[in-house]
């Protein structure tokens, strides 16, 4: 599972656990083997109190990847998995939020799997391209370990419908479009998927023909779109048996507070 947790860290730091309880209960019910999370705001404060609380309440082990922006990321795994390695992008090389990786040995799988969580710059197509290139370079160093990259790309991937930008304020259009363009910049994801005719990573949702939006900021002028992505190395694709955008009453704004402005996305890997 991958999930952008929205502003829950700020709320918890202010003493409001309402949204966190929705998120916690949904994750418990879905019971993922691995959870990769973005926007873990404030999880570094007070000796990582919110991170440690999340580990305890989810019943999972985990690693927190602290970002210099404060918009941290984390990877959690069930306690029957074994952590073999962990790597965080050094702050001095980070353009914005950065990324982190763990290598896990999962029950029932013959070899280890690398899980990488990333969160690209929400404001600049130029920065996203730089981040994507650095991410591609790091992932490309190891061509042996099967890799699952989960990220909030903050842009749509190639092949997805063009979002309706008509209501976005003019000063925010540049967040999505490079200079001189009137469409979303898909290049950061394109460069992770292929190099010429060589496939680097596979867009799991596109593989399963499910390009539904994963992000919808309720009451915002930002259009719904698919920006929460699972990209897999080729060796894992044959064992990927399912992809889902999680639909749940706790994500429905008509039912009260929503757990997040992003839907969790899930994949199932055959052992």
C-alpha positions as CSV (number, residue, x, y, z in Angstrom):
1,X,0.0,0.0,0.0
2,X,1.1,3.6,-0.7
3,X,-0.7,6.5,0.9
4,X,-0.2,10.3,1.1
5,X,-1.4,11.1,4.6
6,X,-2.2,14.8,3.9
7,X,-2.1,17.1,7.0
8,X,-2.6,14.5,9.7
9,X,0.8,15.2,11.3
10,X,0.0,18.9,11.8
11,X,-3.4,18.0,13.3
12,X,-1.9,15.4,15.6
13,X,0.7,17.9,16.8
14,X,-2.1,20.2,17.6
15,X,-3.9,17.5,19.6
16,X,-6.5,16.5,17.0
17,X,-6.4,12.7,16.3
18,X,-9.7,12.6,14.3
19,X,-8.1,12.1,10.8
20,X,-5.4,9.8,12.2
21,X,-7.9,7.4,13.6
22,X,-9.6,7.2,10.2
23,X,-6.3,6.5,8.6
24,X,-5.2,4.0,11.3
25,X,-8.4,2.0,11.2
26,X,-8.4,1.9,7.4
27,X,-4.8,0.6,7.3
28,X,-5.5,-2.0,10.0
29,X,-8.5,-3.3,8.0
30,X,-6.5,-3.5,4.8
31,X,-3.6,-5.1,6.6
32,X,-0.9,-4.5,4.0
33,X,2.4,-6.4,4.2
34,X,4.2,-3.2,3.4
35,X,2.9,0.4,3.8
36,X,4.8,3.3,2.2
37,X,3.6,6.7,3.4
38,X,4.2,10.3,2.3
39,X,3.5,13.6,4.1
40,X,4.4,12.4,7.5
41,X,4.5,15.9,8.8
42,X,5.9,16.4,12.4
43,X,6.8,12.7,12.8
44,X,10.3,13.8,13.7
45,X,9.3,15.9,16.7
46,X,9.8,14.9,20.3
47,X,12.1,12.0,19.5
48,X,9.9,10.8,16.7
49,X,6.9,10.5,18.9
50,X,4.3,10.4,16.1
51,X,6.3,7.9,14.1
52,X,6.8,5.6,17.1
53,X,3.1,5.9,17.9
54,X,2.2,4.9,14.3
55,X,4.5,1.9,14.5
56,X,2.8,0.8,17.7
57,X,-0.8,1.4,16.6
58,X,-0.3,-0.2,13.2
59,X,1.6,-3.2,14.7
60,X,4.4,-2.8,12.2
61,X,8.1,-2.2,12.1
62,X,9.3,0.8,10.1
63,X,11.8,3.4,9.0
64,X,11.3,7.2,8.9
65,X,13.0,9.1,6.2
66,X,13.3,12.7,7.4
67,X,13.0,15.4,4.8
68,X,14.7,18.8,5.0
69,X,11.3,20.2,4.1
70,X,9.6,18.6,7.1
71,X,7.4,16.5,4.7
72,X,8.8,13.2,5.8
73,X,8.2,9.7,4.4
74,X,8.1,6.3,6.0
75,X,8.0,2.6,5.1
76,X,6.4,0.1,7.4
77,X,6.3,-3.7,7.2
78,X,4.8,-6.6,9.0
79,X,6.9,-8.0,11.8
80,X,7.3,-11.4,10.0
81,X,9.4,-9.6,7.3
82,X,13.2,-9.1,7.7
83,X,14.9,-5.8,7.1
84,X,18.1,-6.4,5.1
85,X,19.1,-2.8,4.2
86,X,17.9,0.8,4.4
87,X,19.0,3.9,2.5
88,X,18.0,7.5,2.6
89,X,18.9,10.2,0.1
90,X,21.4,12.5,1.7
91,X,19.9,15.9,2.4
92,X,22.6,17.8,0.5
93,X,21.5,15.9,-2.7
94,X,17.8,16.4,-2.1
95,X,15.9,18.8,-4.4
96,X,12.7,18.8,-2.3
97,X,11.3,15.9,-0.2
98,X,13.7,13.2,-1.4
99,X,13.2,9.5,-1.2
100,X,14.2,6.4,0.9
101,X,14.5,2.7,0.4
102,X,14.4,-0.6,2.3
103,X,15.3,-4.1,1.2
104,X,13.0,-6.7,2.8
105,X,12.8,-10.4,2.8
106,X,9.1,-11.2,2.8
107,X,7.6,-14.5,3.9
108,X,7.0,-16.8,1.0
109,X,9.2,-15.0,-1.5
110,X,12.4,-16.6,-2.7
111,X,14.5,-13.4,-2.8
112,X,14.6,-9.9,-1.3
113,X,12.5,-7.0,-2.7
114,X,13.5,-3.3,-2.5
115,X,10.8,-0.9,-1.6
116,X,11.4,2.8,-2.4
117,X,9.1,5.7,-1.4
118,X,9.4,9.1,-3.1
119,X,7.6,12.4,-3.2
120,X,8.4,14.8,-6.1
121,X,8.3,18.6,-5.9
122,X,4.7,19.9,-6.1
123,X,5.7,23.4,-7.4
124,X,8.2,22.9,-10.2
125,X,8.3,20.8,-13.3
126,X,12.0,21.5,-13.5
127,X,12.7,20.3,-10.0
128,X,10.6,17.2,-10.7
129,X,12.8,16.3,-13.7
130,X,15.9,16.7,-11.6
131,X,14.5,14.5,-8.9
132,X,13.4,11.9,-11.3
133,X,16.8,11.7,-12.9
134,X,18.5,11.2,-9.5
135,X,15.9,8.6,-8.5
136,X,16.5,6.8,-11.8
137,X,20.2,6.8,-11.2
138,X,19.9,5.4,-7.7
139,X,17.4,2.7,-8.7
140,X,19.4,1.8,-11.8
141,X,22.6,0.9,-9.8
142,X,21.1,-2.4,-8.7
143,X,19.6,-4.4,-11.6
144,X,19.3,-7.6,-9.6
145,X,17.0,-6.8,-6.7
146,X,13.3,-6.6,-7.7
147,X,12.1,-3.0,-7.0
148,X,8.8,-1.5,-6.0
149,X,8.8,2.3,-6.3
150,X,5.8,4.1,-4.8
151,X,5.5,7.8,-5.1
152,X,3.5,10.9,-5.2
153,X,4.8,12.1,-8.5
154,X,2.8,15.4,-8.4
155,X,2.3,15.0,-12.2
156,X,0.4,12.6,-14.3
157,X,2.1,9.7,-16.2
158,X,2.2,9.2,-19.9
159,X,-1.1,7.9,-21.3
160,X,-3.4,9.4,-18.7
161,X,-6.1,11.9,-19.7
162,X,-5.1,15.5,-19.5
163,X,-6.5,17.1,-16.3
164,X,-8.9,20.0,-16.6
165,X,-6.8,23.0,-15.6
166,X,-9.4,25.6,-16.4
167,X,-10.2,26.4,-12.8
168,X,-6.6,26.5,-11.5
169,X,-5.4,30.0,-10.7
170,X,-2.9,31.4,-13.2
171,X,-0.1,31.6,-10.7
172,X,-0.4,27.9,-10.0
173,X,-0.5,26.7,-13.6
174,X,3.3,26.8,-13.6
175,X,3.3,24.1,-10.9
176,X,2.1,21.7,-13.6
177,X,3.2,23.0,-16.9
178,X,6.7,23.8,-18.1
179,X,7.3,27.2,-19.7
180,X,5.6,27.6,-23.1
181,X,3.4,24.6,-22.6
182,X,-0.4,24.3,-21.8
183,X,-0.4,20.7,-20.8
184,X,1.0,18.7,-17.9
185,X,4.7,17.8,-18.0
186,X,4.8,14.0,-18.0
187,X,8.6,13.9,-18.6
188,X,9.6,13.0,-15.0
189,X,7.6,9.8,-15.1
190,X,8.5,9.1,-18.7
191,X,12.2,9.1,-17.8
192,X,11.6,6.6,-15.0
193,X,9.6,4.2,-17.3
194,X,12.0,4.0,-20.2
195,X,15.3,5.0,-21.8
196,X,14.8,4.9,-25.6
197,X,13.4,1.5,-26.4
198,X,14.6,0.0,-23.1
199,X,11.9,-0.4,-20.4
200,X,13.2,0.6,-16.9
201,X,10.1,0.5,-14.7
202,X,6.5,-0.5,-15.3
203,X,3.4,1.6,-14.4
204,X,1.3,-1.0,-12.7
205,X,-2.0,0.9,-12.9
206,X,-1.5,1.4,-16.7
207,X,-0.7,-2.3,-17.0
208,X,-4.0,-3.2,-15.4
209,X,-5.9,-0.6,-17.4
210,X,-6.9,1.4,-14.3
211,X,-6.1,5.1,-14.7
212,X,-8.6,6.4,-12.2
213,X,-7.6,9.6,-10.3
214,X,-6.0,9.0,-6.9
215,X,-6.0,12.6,-5.8
216,X,-9.0,14.9,-5.4
217,X,-8.7,17.9,-3.1
218,X,-12.2,18.5,-2.0
219,X,-13.3,22.1,-2.4
220,X,-10.1,22.9,-4.3
221,X,-9.7,24.2,-7.8
222,X,-7.1,21.5,-8.5
223,X,-8.5,18.8,-10.9
224,X,-8.7,15.2,-9.9
225,X,-5.8,13.2,-11.4
226,X,-3.6,10.1,-11.0
227,X,-0.4,11.1,-9.3
228,X,0.0,8.3,-6.7
229,X,2.0,5.7,-8.6
230,X,3.4,2.2,-8.3
231,X,6.3,1.6,-10.7
232,X,7.8,-1.9,-10.7
233,X,11.0,-3.4,-12.2
234,X,10.2,-5.9,-14.9
235,X,11.0,-9.0,-12.8
236,X,8.1,-8.2,-10.5
237,X,5.5,-7.5,-13.1
238,X,4.6,-11.2,-13.8
239,X,4.0,-11.8,-10.1
240,X,1.8,-8.7,-9.7
241,X,-1.8,-10.1,-9.6
242,X,-3.8,-7.0,-8.7
243,X,-3.8,-3.2,-8.5
244,X,-6.4,-1.2,-6.6
245,X,-7.4,2.4,-5.9
246,X,-8.9,2.0,-2.4
247,X,-12.5,3.2,-2.3
248,X,-13.8,3.7,1.3
249,X,-16.5,5.7,3.1
250,X,-13.8,7.4,5.0
251,X,-12.6,9.0,1.8
252,X,-16.1,10.3,0.9
253,X,-16.5,14.0,1.7
254,X,-20.3,13.7,1.9
255,X,-19.8,11.5,5.0
256,X,-17.9,13.9,7.1
257,X,-14.1,14.4,7.6
258,X,-12.1,12.6,5.0
259,X,-9.1,10.5,5.9
260,X,-6.9,12.2,3.1
261,X,-7.2,14.0,-0.1
262,X,-5.3,11.1,-1.7
263,X,-6.7,7.6,-2.1
264,X,-4.4,4.8,-0.9
265,X,-3.3,2.6,-3.8
266,X,-2.4,-1.1,-3.4
267,X,-0.8,-3.9,-5.4
268,X,-0.8,-7.6,-4.7
269,X,2.4,-9.7,-5.3
270,X,2.2,-13.4,-5.7
271,X,4.6,-15.3,-3.5
